[in-house]
Amino acid sequence: MANTNMPKKAVLEDAGDISHTLALAFDDDPMMRWFFPEDASRQATLGRYFSTLFTRQYLLNGLCERTDAAAAFWVPTEAQEKAVPDADTIQELIGILGDRAGLFKEAVETAAAHTPQDPHWSLALIGAAPAAQGKGQGAALLRSGLAQADAAGQAVYLESSKAANIPVYEHFGFTVREEFALPGGGPVLWGMWRDPR
């Protein structure tokens, strides 16, 4: 049983499992509901969205770890400039987002304008399937990534669009740097920062 919480490096063959896990994890996330408002298709569309981000962006230039029912994508300081979608990935995301693509572009640009300029690692995303939430898999992934950032002497930045997650991140040493709303009536994001230990 203990090994379900043991983080391991994610590989390309994990794409199906990871995108399914993250689609379940983010189904109730305010930002994902804003980008993908259709209840009937959200699971399938989120699966395609996370699969694209994982295979085309974070697997190539980030640090991706998983447990049995959770996943986390980190971007080390030196990979920040490379870990952005290329033209083909942008086209794929536009296809997935459909008429929400413009809102998505504005949201990405707004978040980028609020990203700290100091060198840091980014926790791009972390999620556990609902059945696994509260059972330590997300915490194990958080501890693993933070230990690696600490070993590199780097601070970590993340954005949360879910108020309920803020105390969890605070427990791991993050503090809220700022709060900002996405344009076009979008949800609030909390930018959170953690100094290295």
DAMOBEL-V699327 format. One record per pair of residues at least 24 apart in sequence whose C-alpha atoms are under 7 Angstrom apart, sorted by sequence separation. I is the first residue (numbers start at 1). J is the second residue. D is the distance in whole Angstrom. If there is no record, write none. Layout:
<<I & J & D> <I & J & D>>
This chain:
<<23 & 47 & 5> <58 & 83 & 6> <57 & 83 & 6> <161 & 187 & 7> <20 & 47 & 6> <57 & 84 & 7> <161 & 188 & 6> <19 & 47 & 5> <22 & 50 & 7> <57 & 85 & 6> <121 & 149 & 7> <161 & 189 & 5> <160 & 189 & 6> <161 & 190 & 6> <159 & 189 & 6> <160 & 190 & 5> <19 & 50 & 5> <159 & 190 & 5> <160 & 191 & 7> <19 & 51 & 5> <159 & 191 & 5> <56 & 89 & 7> <121 & 154 & 6> <123 & 156 & 7> <158 & 191 & 6> <159 & 192 & 6> <120 & 154 & 5> <121 & 155 & 6> <122 & 156 & 6> <123 & 157 & 6> <124 & 158 & 7> <158 & 192 & 5> <120 & 155 & 5> <121 & 156 & 5> <122 & 157 & 5> <123 & 158 & 5> <157 & 192 & 6> <158 & 193 & 7> <15 & 51 & 6> <120 & 156 & 5> <121 & 157 & 6> <122 & 158 & 6> <157 & 193 & 5> <120 & 157 & 7> <156 & 193 & 6> <157 & 194 & 7> <156 & 194 & 5> <15 & 54 & 7> <155 & 194 & 5> <156 & 195 & 7> <15 & 55 & 7> <155 & 195 & 4> <155 & 196 & 5> <77 & 119 & 6> <154 & 196 & 5> <12 & 55 & 7> <77 & 120 & 5> <153 & 196 & 6> <49 & 93 & 7> <77 & 121 & 5> <76 & 121 & 5> <75 & 121 & 6> <76 & 122 & 7> <150 & 196 & 5> <49 & 96 & 7> <75 & 122 & 5> <150 & 197 & 6> <21 & 69 & 6> <74 & 122 & 6> <75 & 123 & 6> <21 & 70 & 6> <74 & 123 & 5> <75 & 124 & 7> <73 & 123 & 6> <74 & 124 & 6> <45 & 96 & 7> <73 & 124 & 5> <73 & 125 & 5> <18 & 71 & 6> <72 & 125 & 6> <73 & 126 & 6> <10 & 64 & 5> <72 & 126 & 4> <9 & 64 & 6> <10 & 65 & 5> <71 & 126 & 6> <72 & 127 & 7> <9 & 65 & 4> <10 & 66 & 6> <71 & 127 & 6> <8 & 65 & 5> <9 & 66 & 6> <70 & 127 & 6> <71 & 128 & 7> <7 & 65 & 6> <8 & 66 & 5> <70 & 128 & 4> <7 & 66 & 5> <8 & 67 & 6> <69 & 128 & 6> <70 & 129 & 6> <7 & 67 & 5> <69 & 129 & 6> <6 & 67 & 6> <5 & 67 & 6> <4 & 67 & 6> <69 & 132 & 6> <4 & 68 & 5> <35 & 100 & 6> <70 & 137 & 6> <70 & 138 & 6> <35 & 104 & 7> <72 & 141 & 6> <67 & 137 & 6> <110 & 182 & 7> <107 & 182 & 6> <65 & 141 & 7> <107 & 183 & 7> <106 & 183 & 7> <25 & 127 & 5> <25 & 128 & 5> <25 & 129 & 5> <22 & 127 & 6> <24 & 129 & 5> <25 & 130 & 6> <22 & 128 & 7> <24 & 130 & 7> <21 & 128 & 7> <22 & 129 & 7> <21 & 129 & 5> <31 & 161 & 6> <5 & 136 & 7> <30 & 161 & 6> <5 & 137 & 5> <29 & 161 & 7> <30 & 162 & 7> <7 & 140 & 7> <29 & 162 & 6> <6 & 140 & 7> <7 & 141 & 6> <5 & 140 & 6> <34 & 186 & 7> <31 & 187 & 6> <30 & 187 & 6>>
